[in-house]
Amino acid sequence: MLLSPADIIAKIGFGALIHKVVKLRTADDLAAGIDTRTSVLSGG
């Protein structure tokens, strides 16, 4: 399957946006004193 340049740019941009949001949320959690090492999925 061949992706167009616009598809590739959109995928990279979306990935960068998600990464930025995760970093901001992690920083916010750390500032609030929430332990970010425990996973919600593992029940911990």
Backbone as a ProteinNet text record, in pm:
[ID]
protein_1_A
[PRIMARY]
MLLSPADIIAKIGFGALIHKVVKLRTADDLAAGIDTRTSVLSGG
[TERTIARY]
85	0	89.7	61.9	140.4	62.9	128.2	65	105.9	12.9	44.7	125.5	196.8	271.1	180.4	57.5	-35.1	-70.4	-88.4	-116.4	-0.7	120	237.5	251.2	232.4	240.5	133.2	11.7	-97.1	-66.4	-13.3	18.6	129.2	231.4	339.9	287.6	206.3	150.5	61.4	-20.9	-109.8	-27.6	75.4	161.7	231.5	277.8	343.4	245.3	122	19.3	-9.2	-25.9	-51.9	64.8	187.1	305.2	308.3	275.5	275.9	171.3	51.8	-55.1	-14.3	45.9	88.8	193.9	288.1	390	326.8	232.2	166.8	86.6	15.8	-63.4	26.1	139.6	232.7	290.7	327.9	381	276.2	151.7	43.2	22.7	28.3	14.4	128.1	249.9	363.7	350.2	303.3	284.7	177.7	79.5	-27.8	10.9	130.1	176.9	125.9	78.9	27.5	143.8	150.5	256.5	225.6	307.1	282.4	340	409.8	470.2	371.1	261.4	162.2	68.6	32.9	-50.7	-196	-284.8	-427.4	-468.5	-407.4	-443.1	-405.1	-300.6	-256.8	-329.8	-415.5	-491.8	-412.5	-294.7	-210.9	-222.9
-117.5	0	124.1	213.6	335	451.7	525.3	641.3	767.6	858.6	985.9	1072.9	1170	1260.6	1329.4	1362.4	1426.2	1330.9	1201.1	1102.1	1091.4	1087.9	1076.3	1198	1316.3	1439.5	1441.5	1398.6	1396.1	1299	1182.9	1083.1	1132.2	1194.3	1248.3	1360.8	1448.9	1559.7	1511.8	1411.8	1358	1291.3	1217.7	1154.3	1257.3	1365.8	1472.3	1539.1	1558.4	1618	1528.6	1398.7	1305.4	1305.5	1305.4	1306.4	1431.6	1545.3	1671.5	1669.5	1618.2	1611.1	1519	1405.1	1311.2	1375.3	1447.8	1514.6	1618.2	1695.7	1797.2	1733.6	1625.4	1557.7	1495.3	1439.4	1380.3	1488.6	1602.1	1712.6	1761.8	1769.2	1811.8	1711.8	1582.9	1479.2	1488.1	1508	1518.8	1640.9	1751.5	1873.1	1852.4	1766.5	1738.7	1629.8	1573.7	1471.1	1331.7	1310.2	1178.8	1093.8	968.8	877.5	830.5	871.5	837.1	701.7	636.1	506.6	391.4	410.6	304.3	310.7	196.7	190	167.3	240.5	222	84.2	40.3	-87.9	-205.5	-191.6	-303.6	-305.7	-207	-204.3	-144.3	-88.7	-36.7	106.8
0	0	0	-89.2	-101.8	-41.2	46.6	108.8	34.3	23.5	-40.7	56.5	5.4	94.4	197.1	156.9	251.6	365.4	334.8	438.9	537.3	483.8	569.2	659.7	603.3	682.6	790.4	755.7	853.7	967.2	934.9	1037.6	1130.2	1074.1	1155.7	1244.8	1187.6	1265.3	1377.8	1351.5	1454.9	1564.8	1526.4	1625.9	1713.2	1653.5	1729.2	1825.5	1780.2	1866.5	1986.7	1962.7	2072	2170.2	2119.1	2204.8	2292.2	2234.3	2308.9	2419.9	2388.1	2488.7	2603.7	2571.3	2675.1	2765.5	2706.5	2786.9	2879.9	2829.2	2912.2	3024.5	2994.8	3098.2	3203.6	3161.6	3257.6	3348	3290.1	3369.6	3468.8	3426.4	3513.7	3627.4	3595.5	3697.9	3800	3751.9	3842.4	3933.1	3878.5	3957.7	4064.6	4035.5	4130.5	4230.2	4213.6	4305.7	4274.6	4154.2	4114.3	4064.8	4112.6	4069.5	3928.1	3833.5	3693.3	3655.1	3745.4	3713	3723.5	3793.8	3805.1	3685.1	3635.1	3516.9	3555.5	3492.3	3513.7	3464.1	3354.5	3295.6	3382.8	3463	3545.8	3679.7	3702.4	3827.5	3941.7	3911.6	4019.5	4024.7
[MASK]
++++++++++++++++++++++++++++++++++++++++++++

